[in-house]
């Protein structure tokens, strides 16, 4: 009874505290529960009914929230409510109203021209972080959070290998990625700037330090790349998301003929839907390669010297399969 008369705001605070103790990061949970408490914080647990959940979904849709985000928020709320939440979940599932339909978007891949424009804009930007961060996204397939959380001890410039730290998925955490020639060059240049700014680099320092407008604390990671990314994208006149840089790398790998396992080893977790999409890309690349040989000149029978015996040679017979077969004694 005491739980049923507690406010959603109180329950959310307790839930979030426990959540942070059991998970590496509570950032998304705090974000999701922030919206829940904003709309339902004053309500008591007993007030949360099937209709209250549906109304919450409607209100968030009117705020232009993504269906996927709303589904996550509702999921947190139902888990907070315990057994009462289980009952609501079961009833909404029977009504087919538990989850909003989500548009399954694999993402776009930037064209070579887009990539050049983005990199040029990033290199000319005031932010010293956006160019090396973009190079990591386009050449190593690292996620935004993986890049911001990267420490120098995980970047081995002498061996041209980096090791990913905390990641969104278990498959992504701890994966090793070779640095290609373009990326190693960019990171060496960035390391020179970093050394000039902070002195001798310490292994535990973050590649992209905290501080705005200029980084000043290498012991803390930067908070976001959103502003510098948005400015670079606008200057380059390219439409897309930061995460599309990762899709661009996976697309490039697929077109190069890399197999699924190689792509997974580099990018970490890749959904089945994404792999299916990129398998199609590989098939199209192979189709183009095979189609290209059609344009090559074919061997002409007239170029094959005739037989001096008056009978067609074996080569002539093969070159002209429609002709009568020669009898060989």
N, C-alpha and C positions, 0 to 999 in steps of 0.2 A: 504493500500500500504506500509506503514511504517513497519508493521509486516512482510510482505512478503519479504522485503529486509533485515531484521535483520538476523544475523547469528544464526545458531543452538546453538552455544556456549553461545551467549547472552540470547537466549530464555530459554535455559536449566538452566542458573544461576538464572533467575527470577522465573522460575517454581519451582526449588528446594527450593528457599527461601520461597515461599508461601506454598509449600508442608510441610515443617518443622513446619510451624505455625499451620497447621491443623491436623497434625498426631503426634502420640507419638514419633515416630522415623523416621528419614529420611535416615538411614544407607543404606537400600537396594536401595532406590531411587537414592541416591548418587552413589552407585556402578553401577547401571544400566545405569544412565545417563553419567557416566564416560566413558563407552564403546561407547555410542552414540556420545559423543563429540569427542572422540579419532578418530573416523572414519569420522564423518560428521560435526564436529564443525566448520570448515571453510566454509561450504556450507550455502547458504541463504535458508530461508524457502521455497521460490518459486522453489528452485532446487530439493526439495524432492518430487519425483514422485513415481508412482507404481514401476517402474523399479529400482529406487534408493533404495527402501525398499527391493526388492528382492535381489539386489546386496549386500546390507548390511547383509541379512540373510546368503548368500553364504559365505561372508568373515568371518563372525563369526563362521560358521560351520567349515571352514578351520582352525580356531584357536582352534578347539575342544571344543567350548562352548556348553553347554547343550541346546537342543532345547527349553526346558522350560524357561531357562534364556533368550534366544534370543526372545522368544515370549513376555516376560515381558518388555524387552528393547524396542521392537517395540511398545508395548502398551503405554509406557511412551512417546515415540516420537510422536505418533499419537495424544495423549491427549494434548501435548504441542502445536501442530499445530492448535488446535481448529477446526473450520469449514473445513478448508482444509484437516485436518487429518480425519475428518468424511467421506469426499468424497473418500479419498484413502482407508480407511477401507472398505467402501461399495464395491468399485470396486475389491479389493483384495479378499473380501469374496465371490463375485460372481465367481472369478477365482479360488476359493479354494486355495488361496496362502497366506491368512492372517496369519495363524498359522502353524508352523512346527509340524509334528506328534511327540507326546511325548510318550515315553515308560512308561506305567503305572506300576511302580514298587512299590509293597507294602513294600518291605524291607525284610531283613532276620532276623532271631532270632538266637542268639548265643546258642550253646549247653551248657549243664551244665559244660562240660569240658572246653569249651571256657571261660565261666564266671569265673571259678576258676583260669584259667591261667591269664586272664586279671586282676582280683583283686589282685592276687599275684604279678604281675608285677607292678601294680599301688602302692601297699603298699610298695614295695622296691624302688620306684622312688625317685629322689631328690626333686621333686615338692611336697610340703605338701598338695596341693589342689587336685591332680588328684584322689587319693583314695576316699576321701569323696564325691567328685563330681561324680565319677563313681557309688558309692553306691546310690546317689540320683537318678541317671539315671536308674539304674537297679531295685531299690526298690520303687521309687516314680514315675517313668515315666516322669520326668521333662526334658524339652528341654534344649539345651545348653544355650540359652539366659536367660531362666528362672532361671537356676542354677547360672549363673554369676551375675544376678541381685538380687539374694536373700539376704535379710537383716535379721539381728538377731531378729528384732522385729516380724518377721514372722515365727520364729522357736521357738516353745514352747516345750522345752525339758521336762519340768515337766509333761505336759499333753500328750507328744509324738504326737504332731500335728504340721504340717507346713501349712502355707497359701501362695499360689503362688501369686506373685505380677504381674507386667506387663507380658502379654503373647501375643503370636502370634494371638490368637483368643479370642473373647469375652467369649466363653465357657471355655477357659483355665484360664482366669484371675479371681483371687479371690477364686479359688477352694481350699478346705481343704483336706489334705492328711494325714492319720494316719501314724505314723512311726512304722514299724515293729521292732521286737527285734534286728535284725541284723543292721538295719539302725540307731536306737537309740543308740546302742553301738558305732557305728562308729562316730556319731555326738558328743557324749559325749567325746570321745577321742580327736576328732578334736578341741572341745571347750577348752580342757585343753592346747593343743598346742597354740591355738589362744590367750588365756589369758596370757600364759607365754611370748608370742611374743609382745602383744600390751597392756597388763594390763587389767583393768576392761572393759568388753565388753559393748559398748554403743548400744542401740537399733537400731539406724540409720546406724550403721556400716555394711559393706558388709561381708558376710561369706567368700568370696574369694576376698581379697584385691588386689589393683593395685600394680604393681611393678615387675621388672624382673632384675636379676634372682631370687631374693627373694622379697616377698611382703613387702611393707613398708608404704602404705597409705590405711588404712581401710575405709576412707571416700569416696573412689572411687572404682568401681568394676574392676576386672581384665578384660583384653581385650579379651583374647582367651585361649582356652584349647588345641588348635591344636597341638602344639609341644609336650607337655607332653603326650597327648593322642596317638600321632603317635609313640612316643618312647615306651610307655607301650604296644601298639598293636604289634609292631615289636618284642619286647622282649618276648611277649606271643606267637608269631607266629600265630596270628589270623588275618584273613582278614575280613574287614568290616568297617562301618562308625560309628561315634559317635551316630548318630540318630538311629542306629540299637539296641542300648541299650534300647531305648524307645520301639521299636518293640518287644524286648525280654520280657520286662515286660508285655506288652499287651498279648503276646502269652502265657506267664506263667499264667496270670489271666484267659485267655480263657480255658486253659487246666485244670485249677482248678475248672471250672464250673461256674465262675463268669458270670453274665448276662451282656447284652449290656449296661444297665444303670449304673451298678457298674463300668464297664470299663470306660465309659464316665466320671463318677464322679471323678475317679482317674486320668485319663490321659487327661481330657479335650476334645477338639475336636478330634474325630476319624472319618475318612471318611467312606462313605458307602462301598467303595471298601475294606477298611481294615476290617470292621466289617463282611463283607461277607466272607473274607478270614479266619478270626478267628472263624466264625460260623462253617466253615468246620473243623477247628481244634477241636472244641468242639464235633462235630459229630463223628470224628474219635476217640476221647477219650472215648465217650460213646460206640462206636462200640467195642473198645478193651475191655472195662469193661464187656460188654455182652458176648463177645466171650470167655472171661476167664472162665465163668461158664460152658461152654461146656466141659471143661476138668475134671470137678468134677465128681466123681463116682455117677452113678444113682442108685436109690433104686431098689433092686432086689426083684422080687416076691418070690424067694425061701426063703428069710429072714423072710417073713410074716408067722406066725404060721397057720397051716391048721385048718379048722373048724372041731370040734369034731362030728358035726351032719352028716358029710358026704357030706354036701352041701357047695359050695363055699361061703365064707363070703363076706360081702359087700366090705371090703378092698381088698380081692382077686379079686373080680369082677372088681374093679377100676384099680388095678395093672395089670390085664390081660384083657384089653378091648376086645380082640378077642374071649374070651371064651363065651359060652352061658350065658345069663343073668339068675341069680337065681330068683326063684319066692318066694316072701316073703308073708306069710299068715298074 
